[in-house]
């Protein structure tokens, strides 16, 4: 960045401020250049690393070479076993209704080189989640039933003291008609 470019962007800046901006910009560029590796140099170093590994391998005895090849084969086998087990675990979790976002943080702890252990852990997890889901659904259904009252009966909560408006009205009518009937008997009795 040049002094003129800084003046264009900051027309009210003093000379000291412009100098400070240029110094900061220069420091940033120098640091960025230090962190950048020349692609040619990187390629040269990678080639040297390969050549060095070949020299190390040349000094190995036949038994050491076999051991190294076996170790690489075992590492590859373990890697593929984990990948296969991961797919199996994902299949179990997806069939349980989970999506990738749900199990992303858990799957690495569930998957191991042992296929049976991985599957058992995934199945246990999915069963536990399904039981919790069913319990939650049941609880919600019960709460909804408690909030709704059936007509002509007590509310869903089962409380006998709680009566619907219809029940209260019916009881009032019965009491009034009973008192009217008693009053009528009293009147008739007076004329006898």
C-alpha positions in Angstrom: 0.0 0.0 0.0 1.4 3.4 -0.9 1.2 6.7 0.9 -1.2 8.0 -1.8 -3.5 5.1 -1.5 -3.7 5.7 2.3 -4.5 9.4 1.7 -7.3 8.4 -0.7 -8.9 6.1 1.8 -8.2 8.4 4.8 -8.2 12.0 3.6 -8.3 13.5 7.1 -5.3 11.4 8.4 -2.2 13.2 9.6 1.3 12.3 8.3 2.0 10.5 11.5 -1.2 8.4 11.2 -0.4 7.6 7.6 3.2 6.5 8.6 1.7 4.3 11.3 -0.7 2.7 8.9 2.1 2.0 6.4 4.3 0.5 9.2 1.5 -1.8 10.3 0.8 -2.9 6.8 4.5 -3.5 6.1 4.7 -5.6 9.3 1.7 -7.7 8.3 3.1 -8.3 4.8 6.5 -9.3 6.2 4.9 -11.8 8.6 2.7 -13.2 5.8 5.8 -13.7 3.6 7.6 -15.5 6.4 4.7 -18.0 6.7 4.4 -18.7 3.0 6.5 -21.6 1.8 7.7 -21.5 -1.7 6.0 -24.4 -3.6 9.3 -25.3 -5.3 11.0 -25.5 -1.9 8.2 -27.6 -0.5 8.4 -30.0 -3.4 12.2 -30.3 -3.0 11.8 -31.1 0.7 9.1 -33.7 0.0 11.4 -35.4 -2.5 14.2 -35.4 0.0 11.9 -37.0 2.6 11.0 -39.8 0.2 14.7 -40.3 -0.6 15.6 -40.4 3.1 12.8 -43.0 3.8 14.2 -45.1 1.0 17.7 -44.9 2.5 16.3 -45.9 5.9 14.4 -48.8 4.3 17.6 -49.9 2.5 19.4 -50.3 5.8 16.7 -52.5 7.2 17.1 -56.2 7.3 14.7 -58.5 5.5 13.0 -59.3 8.8 12.6 -55.6 9.6 11.2 -55.0 6.2 8.6 -57.7 6.7 7.8 -56.4 10.1 7.3 -52.9 8.7 5.1 -54.2 5.9 3.0 -56.2 8.4 2.6 -53.2 10.6 1.4 -51.1 7.6 -1.0 -53.9 6.6 -2.4 -54.1 10.2 -2.8 -50.4 10.3 -4.7 -50.4 7.0 -6.8 -53.4 8.2 -7.7 -51.6 11.4 -8.6 -48.4 9.5 -10.9 -50.2 7.2 -12.5 -52.2 10.1 -13.3 -48.9 11.9 -14.8 -47.4 8.7 -16.9 -50.5 8.1 -18.1 -50.5 11.8 -18.8 -46.8 11.5 -21.1 -47.5 8.6 -22.9 -50.3 10.5 -23.3 -48.0 13.6 -24.7 -45.2 11.4 -27.2 -47.6 9.9 -28.4 -48.6 13.3 -28.7 -45.0 14.5 -30.5 -43.9 11.4 -32.9 -46.7 11.7 -33.6 -45.5 15.3 -34.7 -42.2 13.8 -31.6 -40.1 14.4 -29.9 -38.0 11.8 -26.3 -37.1 11.3 -26.5 -34.0 13.4 -27.9 -35.9 16.3 -25.1 -38.5 16.5 -22.2 -36.6 15.1 -20.6 -36.0 18.6 -21.2 -39.5 19.8 -20.3 -41.8 16.9 -16.5 -41.6 17.4 -16.9 -42.9 21.0 -19.2 -45.7 19.9 -17.1 -47.0 16.9 -14.2 -49.3 17.6 -12.3 -52.0 15.7 -14.5 -54.6 17.3 -17.6 -54.8 15.2 -19.8 -56.6 17.7 -19.0 -54.1 20.5 -19.7 -51.2 18.2 -23.0 -52.6 17.1 -24.0 -53.5 20.7 -23.2 -50.0 21.9 -25.2 -48.4 19.0 -28.2 -50.8 19.6 -28.2 -50.0 23.3 -28.1 -46.3 22.6 -30.9 -46.5 20.1 -33.0 -48.6 22.5 -32.4 -46.1 25.3 -33.4 -43.2 23.1 -36.5 -45.0 21.9 -37.6 -45.8 25.5 -37.1 -42.2 26.5 -39.1 -41.1 23.4 -42.0 -43.4 24.3 -42.0 -42.3 27.9 -42.1 -38.7 26.8 -44.9 -39.3 24.4 -46.9 -41.2 27.1 -46.3 -38.4 29.6 -47.5 -35.8 27.0 -50.6 -37.9 26.3 -51.4 -38.1 30.0 -50.9 -34.4 30.5 -53.2 -33.7 27.5 -55.8 -36.1 28.9 -55.6 -34.3 32.3 -56.4 -31.0 30.7 -59.4 -32.2 28.8 -62.6 -33.1 30.6 -65.1 -35.6 29.3 -68.8 -34.4 29.1 -71.0 -35.8 31.8 -68.2 -37.2 33.9 -65.3 -36.1 36.0 -62.2 -34.5 34.4 -59.3 -36.6 33.2 -57.4 -35.9 36.4 -59.7 -38.3 38.2 -60.5 -35.8 41.0 -64.0 -36.5 42.4 -64.4 -32.9 43.7 -64.1 -31.4 40.3 -67.4 -31.3 38.5 -68.3 -30.1 35.1 -70.6 -27.2 34.5 -73.3 -29.6 33.3 -73.1 -31.6 36.5 -73.4 -28.6 38.7 -76.4 -27.4 36.7 -78.1 -30.8 36.9 -77.6 -31.0 40.7 -79.1 -27.5 41.1 -82.1 -28.4 39.0 -82.7 -31.6 41.1 -82.5 -29.7 44.3 -84.9 -27.0 43.1 -87.4 -29.5 41.8 -87.1 -31.5 45.1 -87.8 -28.3 47.1 -90.7 -27.5 44.7 -92.2 -31.0 45.2 -91.9 -30.7 49.0 -93.5 -27.3 48.8 -96.4 -28.7 46.7 -96.9 -31.5 49.2 -97.0 -29.0 52.0 -99.7 -26.9 50.2 -101.8 -30.0 49.4 -101.4 -31.2 53.0 -102.8 -27.9 54.3 -106.0 -28.4 52.3 -106.7 -31.9 53.6 
